[in-house]
Amino acid sequence: MQLFTNPNEKIDLALPDADLILYPNFICSEKALHIFNDLLANTNWQQDTIKVYGKEHLQPRLTHLFANNNTPYSYSNVTMLPTKFIPSLLELKHKVETITTKKFTTCLANLYRNGQDSNGWHADNEKELGPQPIIASISLGASRWFHLKHRTKTDLKQKIELTHGSLLLMQGNTQTHWLHQIPKTKKPVGKRINLTFRIIEN
């Protein structure tokens, strides 16, 4: 089975104060579906309580943390402890590392069960990710819209459809100057798994 159709095909999104590259066909559809089904069935998905503006809420999606070490990851008053990478994730990690020439330590996986699962406006700027975080975000399953807005230049906004088997690479000053979200949608939409590979500095 061919794993990567044309992983080097890329679109530079050319946003000011950002470095974002979209690889729309990073994984072939058949292989992406195999990984999606493997993760859906064999991951111990959890739903944490997060604190937003001083109030606690159930996170509107399920998550799991994978890593090649025992380093936890914290955000919104949630601390996650990792489990080891499964073989299919290691395969993806190695291919992402080939394109980026970076060594990723951790993958935060998100399961969006339907259109009411979401991720509010935020930046991946936790201190353990370093001053210029690199986030490699792979989408599996249903397509969802990914929104971006500049922190200070309110007229700068962007919307990207993240499709099955795509890779969005966010690096440089992106997390310093931009916020992003996966909004809710009333349209019927299936399950989506988002794999966000990160480098957590010890």
C-alpha positions as CSV (number, residue, x, y, z in Angstrom):
1,M,0.0,0.0,0.0
2,Q,1.3,3.4,-0.9
3,L,1.5,5.6,2.2
4,F,2.4,9.0,0.9
5,T,0.9,10.2,-2.4
6,N,2.9,13.4,-2.9
7,P,3.9,14.6,0.5
8,N,6.1,17.4,-0.9
9,E,3.2,19.1,-2.7
10,K,2.7,22.2,-0.5
11,I,0.9,25.6,-0.4
12,D,2.6,28.5,1.4
13,L,-0.3,30.4,3.0
14,A,1.8,33.6,3.0
15,L,0.2,35.3,6.0
16,P,1.9,38.3,7.6
17,D,3.8,37.6,10.8
18,A,3.3,33.8,10.3
19,D,4.9,30.8,8.7
20,L,2.2,28.3,7.7
21,I,2.5,25.6,5.0
22,L,-0.3,23.2,3.9
23,Y,0.5,19.8,2.5
24,P,-3.0,18.8,1.2
25,N,-2.1,15.3,0.2
26,F,0.4,14.3,2.8
27,I,-1.1,10.8,3.3
28,C,-3.1,8.8,0.7
29,S,-6.8,8.4,1.5
30,E,-6.7,4.6,2.1
31,K,-3.7,4.7,4.5
32,A,-5.2,7.8,6.3
33,L,-8.4,5.8,6.9
34,H,-6.5,2.9,8.3
35,I,-4.7,5.1,10.8
36,F,-8.0,6.9,11.7
37,N,-9.7,3.6,12.4
38,D,-6.7,2.3,14.4
39,L,-6.6,5.4,16.6
40,L,-10.4,5.6,17.0
41,A,-10.7,2.0,18.3
42,N,-7.4,1.6,20.2
43,T,-6.9,5.0,22.0
44,N,-7.9,5.6,25.5
45,W,-9.7,8.9,24.7
46,Q,-10.4,11.2,27.7
47,Q,-12.5,14.3,28.3
48,D,-10.9,16.7,30.7
49,T,-12.3,19.7,32.6
50,I,-10.7,22.9,31.5
51,K,-10.7,26.4,33.0
52,V,-11.6,29.3,30.7
53,Y,-11.8,32.8,32.0
54,G,-12.0,31.4,35.6
55,K,-14.9,29.0,34.8
56,E,-14.6,25.2,34.5
57,H,-16.1,23.4,31.5
58,L,-15.9,19.9,30.0
59,Q,-13.6,20.1,27.0
60,P,-15.7,19.9,23.9
61,R,-13.7,17.1,22.3
62,L,-11.7,14.0,23.5
63,T,-8.0,13.9,23.8
64,H,-5.0,11.7,24.3
65,L,-1.2,12.5,24.7
66,F,1.5,10.3,23.1
67,A,5.2,10.8,23.6
68,N,8.6,9.2,23.3
69,N,9.3,10.2,26.9
70,N,7.4,10.7,30.2
71,T,7.2,14.5,30.0
72,P,3.7,15.8,30.8
73,Y,2.0,18.6,28.8
74,S,-0.2,21.3,30.5
75,Y,-2.7,23.8,29.1
76,S,-5.8,25.5,30.4
77,N,-5.1,24.0,33.9
78,V,-5.1,20.5,32.4
79,T,-2.0,18.3,32.8
80,M,-1.8,15.3,30.5
81,L,0.5,12.3,31.0
82,P,1.6,10.6,27.8
83,T,1.6,7.0,26.6
84,K,4.1,5.6,24.1
85,F,3.6,6.2,20.4
86,I,1.8,3.4,18.6
87,P,3.5,2.0,15.4
88,S,1.2,3.9,13.0
89,L,2.0,7.2,14.7
90,L,5.7,6.5,14.7
91,E,5.5,6.1,10.9
92,L,3.8,9.4,10.6
93,K,6.2,11.1,13.0
94,H,9.2,9.9,11.0
95,K,7.8,11.3,7.7
96,V,6.9,14.7,9.3
97,E,10.5,14.8,10.7
98,T,11.8,14.1,7.2
99,I,10.0,17.1,5.7
100,T,10.7,19.5,8.7
101,T,14.2,18.2,9.7
102,K,12.9,18.5,13.3
103,K,12.7,15.8,15.9
104,F,9.2,15.7,17.6
105,T,8.8,14.4,21.1
106,T,5.1,14.5,21.6
107,C,1.7,14.2,19.9
108,L,-1.5,15.7,21.3
109,A,-4.4,13.8,19.6
110,N,-7.9,15.4,19.4
111,L,-11.1,13.5,18.6
112,Y,-14.0,15.7,17.3
113,R,-17.0,13.4,17.5
114,N,-19.4,15.6,15.6
115,G,-20.0,19.3,14.6
116,Q,-20.6,20.3,18.2
117,D,-17.1,19.4,19.2
118,S,-14.8,22.3,18.8
119,N,-11.6,24.1,19.9
120,G,-11.9,27.8,20.9
121,W,-9.6,30.6,20.0
122,H,-6.1,30.0,21.3
123,A,-2.4,29.8,20.5
124,D,-0.1,26.9,21.1
125,N,2.4,29.1,23.0
126,E,2.9,27.2,26.3
127,K,6.4,27.8,27.6
128,E,7.5,24.2,27.3
129,L,7.1,24.5,23.5
130,G,9.8,27.2,23.3
131,P,9.7,30.7,21.9
132,Q,9.0,29.7,18.3
133,P,6.9,26.5,18.5
134,I,6.6,24.2,15.5
135,I,3.3,22.3,15.3
136,A,2.7,19.7,12.7
137,S,-1.0,19.1,12.5
138,I,-2.4,16.1,10.6
139,S,-6.1,15.7,9.9
140,L,-7.9,12.3,9.6
141,G,-11.6,11.7,8.9
142,A,-14.1,14.4,8.3
143,S,-13.0,17.8,7.0
144,R,-13.3,20.8,9.3
145,W,-12.7,24.5,8.9
146,F,-9.7,26.0,10.6
147,H,-9.9,29.7,11.4
148,L,-7.1,32.1,12.0
149,K,-7.1,35.7,13.2
150,H,-4.2,38.1,13.9
151,R,-3.9,39.2,17.5
152,T,-3.5,42.9,16.8
153,K,-4.4,43.5,13.1
154,T,-8.1,42.8,13.3
155,D,-8.6,42.9,9.5
156,L,-6.3,39.9,9.1
157,K,-8.2,36.7,9.1
158,Q,-8.0,33.4,7.2
159,K,-10.0,30.2,6.9
160,I,-8.6,26.8,5.7
161,E,-10.4,23.6,5.1
162,L,-8.4,20.8,6.7
163,T,-9.1,17.6,4.8
164,H,-8.5,13.9,5.3
165,G,-4.8,13.1,5.1
166,S,-3.6,16.8,5.1
167,L,-0.7,18.3,7.1
168,L,-0.7,21.9,8.3
169,L,2.7,23.1,9.5
170,M,2.7,26.1,11.8
171,Q,6.1,27.5,12.8
172,G,8.2,30.7,13.2
173,N,6.3,33.5,14.9
174,T,2.8,32.1,14.0
175,Q,1.8,31.4,17.7
176,T,3.1,34.8,18.8
177,H,1.0,36.8,16.4
178,W,-2.0,34.6,15.5
179,L,-4.8,32.7,17.2
180,H,-6.7,29.8,15.7
181,Q,-9.8,27.7,16.3
182,I,-11.9,24.8,15.1
183,P,-15.5,26.3,15.4
184,K,-18.7,24.4,15.9
185,T,-20.9,23.7,12.9
186,K,-24.6,22.9,12.6
187,K,-23.9,21.0,9.4
188,P,-23.8,17.2,9.6
189,V,-20.2,16.1,9.9
190,G,-18.5,12.9,10.8
191,K,-15.7,12.1,13.3
192,R,-12.3,13.8,12.9
193,I,-9.0,13.0,14.5
194,N,-6.4,15.7,14.6
195,L,-2.8,14.8,15.4
196,T,-0.6,17.7,16.6
197,F,3.1,16.8,16.7
198,R,5.1,19.0,19.0
199,I,8.5,19.4,20.5
200,I,8.4,19.8,24.3
201,E,11.6,21.1,25.7
202,N,12.8,19.5,29.0
